[in-house]
Structure formats: C-alpha cells, structure tokens
Amino acid sequence: MDRRILPEIFLEKLKEMNLTQLGDALAEGEPCVSVRLNVSKNVSAAEVPEICAEVPWCRNGFYLDRRPRFTFDPLLHQGGYYVQEASSMFHSHVVSQLCKDSGLPLRVLDSCAAPGGKTTAAIDSLPEGSLTVANEYVPSRAAVLRENLIKWSSPFTVVTRGDTAAFRRLKNSFDMIIADVPCSGEGMMRKDPEAIAQWSEGLVSECAERQWMIISNLWPSLKPGGFLIYSTCTFNRLENEEMVSRIIEELGAESVAVDVDPEWGIAPGISTPHHCYRFMPDRLKGEGLFVAVVRKEGEWKPFSPDSPARHQKAKGKGKSGRTQIPKEASGWIDSLWAEKVTLYAENDRISAFPAAHMDLLGKLKGEIDVIHEGIPLATVKGRDLIPSQPLALSPLLSQSAFPTADISRDEALAYLSGDAVTLPDDTPCGFVLLRYSGRPLGFVKNLGRRSNNLYPAPWRIKSKL
C-alpha cells in the first residue's frame, strides 16, 4: 500500500502533542475489521465468518482476518451482529462501568446516534428495563439508524429525528447521555480518504463550536447526578480535552474515571487533570477515538417504573376516536411480555411499547419527530392486519403466532433481495414466518400457488453475489 499523504499542518500538530508515531500509523497502517455480536440473539462467534481474535475491551467484540461481503450473510440482516470499528466498542465497557453499582433501569439518550453502533452497544450493556432514545439530525442517516435498531430487536428503543435543541425542553429526562459528536474525523484517516481531503484548521474550529452547541442543548435534559459520555473520533485537544474542561467549568460537572486494563493500550488525556481515554492506532488495534465521562452536579434520583401514571394508554385513535386493538394482534405477543408492554393504535399502525416508559414517549412526541418506537406490530390495511418486519425479529413474538418455514441460505438471500420464495407444499395459506438457521428472518403471505414477499423494500439487497 502506498503511504498516505497527510496534511503538513496536521502532522505538525501531532508533533506538538508528542504523537509523531501516530502520524506514521495513520500514513502507513491498515484499518481493522471487527464485529460485535448481539447477545440477545445468542449468536456465537463460530457463526460469523473470518473471526480471529477478541476485542479486549468488549466482551462481544471480535476482530476478523479480512472483510467478507457482509451484505450476503443473512445473519447480519437478522440482527445477529453489528459491523463496528473496534475502538468504538469501548462505549459498551463505559456504560457497563457506570451501571455496575445501581442495576436500576435507566433512561438513556444517544444524541448523535447514526448509524447505531454505539446505541446498540449501550442497549446490550444497560440494566434490564432501561430505555434508549437514539436521535439523528440528518434524515437519510436517521433512516439507517432506524433500520439497524429494528434489526437489533430491543423493544426498549425510540428513534427520533431532529436538532438537539429539542432536548432542551425535556428537562431532567435522562439518567445518561451519549454524545458521540460530529468532529474533524482525524481518527478516520486510515479508513476514509475524505477525512484527509477535508481536514483543515478551520474545520477543527468549526467542529468545536458545533460540539459546544450540542452539549449546551443536551445538558438541561440530563438529570442531576446523571452521566454524560462525550466522545469524538479525532485527536486534537481543542475538540477533546479542552472541550471536556469547558463542560466541567461552565456547566457544573465532575470528571469520572472508568476502569481500564493497562494491557489494552489506551492512552490517558494530554495535558489535562481530567479522566480522558485516547485510542490511537500506533498503540492498539483500532482507529482513533477519544472518550471522557462527566457527572452533572446534584443528587441522582431514579425514575419509578411502577408508577401508575406510567401505565397510561397511548393517544392513538381509531375511527371511533378510541384506541382500537384487534384481538388478533394481542395474540401475537408472547405471554412473558404481555404485562410489560402497552398496545396502542395510531393511524393505520399497531405498536407495542414498554409500559413503564409511556410517559417519556408522550413527552418526546410533543417535542421532536419520533420515527420508531418500541415494536411496530402490524399495519391495518382494509380488513387485513399485516404483521411487520420488526415483529418478525422481535422477542415479543409468540412462537405459536404464525406457521413457520425453514429456508436455505440461497433462499434467504433471494428473500432479502425481494424475490418470491417457494414454500413447501404443506405450508398453510396466510402469513408465514420464514426462518434461517433457526432464527426468524421475515414474513411472506402464502397464497397457495405463490407467496408475496413482505420484506421492506428499502432494506432489500440491491447488489448481486
């Protein structure tokens, strides 16, 4: 591989921070490929091709020998694993550390969440019953975020689309906020040539201004005593240590330490008294990342999931003006989940959402565009109730709700491409749940001589194997 040509001013900045070796690693090194398994789906490392080693700071993270064609692995589309840069998996460790003493359900906001890697890492690390709200400003990126979270299949998720300014009005709503803020991208120079082409001192300054605006917007929504996880994928001090100092000094916060193993190769912050964690490719197997945790001043008080006010009905209305839930939809829910979720109808959609968090969902809808909530169960079309793709992948789905048909890898890829799937002759007519490798893949409607593919069109595989 030819040596990458990095901006001279950037290299000078690295030298000023005594990071000359980092410059060499960025110019010459190759990026790693890594995945994180979905613990809720009991996926083993043996099921993912090319796995060669564990990511030391993430119990479900693995490095791969080479990058396979992930698109053509049905397990990826089932939400069995997430392709994520190894350094970014550190967020799962941080969240676990912050939660280890309490164990109580939390309400968490991932404020700049697309495409969803850090959100799904947080979901897997939070105490049972915790709710994660994932926000993204850019519509196209928000759509990808929604898709990835649906495939990850946690009912305890909300996806919002909008400016972080909306969260100013949701005062003291979150126990933890993840702010993986837009940055100058210096840590991505090995992976993305555009990061090199776009870099400038002016970009660094612009990003720092934007980062402060985002944190200022988010701060009122963080509870007293709550945690803010601040991160970037860049190396300069202006966007990293200096931003952390500003948060602590101007907003009233304290620096929080995270336990790390010295053998992981994570570097401390540069010229700062605060607890900061730097991932640098010359020291470890991963790309550039900066992480710091601060705690908001004040006494933390957990929300009460058993409060009767939280078990209110949603305000979706049928034609009669009242919430109408077909009994058929209720029968699709596994009995273990029946008491944990509230079913409600809005327009032509029937959804299930954790009952303990219905109050926050209502507040979110009053302030920002909610594009996904809980598990959408079905769409009402005339007299028909059409089961949704999120339901197919969800733990809410009762195993006896639909007849099933097991299909091969080739058939699974055909289904994911939008093609018709030939079902066994004895398959009942109606909605059928397709399974691949023992796990749900999606629905078809069996019409007898043929079946209609119900896999969402925007998610379908467009390329050819």
Secondary structure by P-SEA (a helix, b strand, c coil): cccccccaaaaaaaaaacaaaaaaaaacbbbbbbccccccccccccccccccccccccccbbbbcccccccccccccccccccccccccaaaaaaaaaacccccbbbbbbccccccaaaaaaaaccccbbbbbbbbccaaaaaaaaaaaaaaccccbbbbbccccccccccccccbbbccccccccccccccaaaaaaccaaaaaaaaaaaaaaaaaacccccccbbbbcccccccccccaaaaaaaacccbbbbbbbbbbcccccccccccccbbbbbbcccccccbbbbbbbbcccbbbbbbccccccccccccccccccbbbbaaaaaaccccccccbbbbbccccccccccccaaaaaaaaacccccccccccbbbcccbbbbccccccccccccccbbbbbbcaaaaaaaaabbbbbccccccccbbbbbccccccbbbbbcccbbbbcccccccccccc
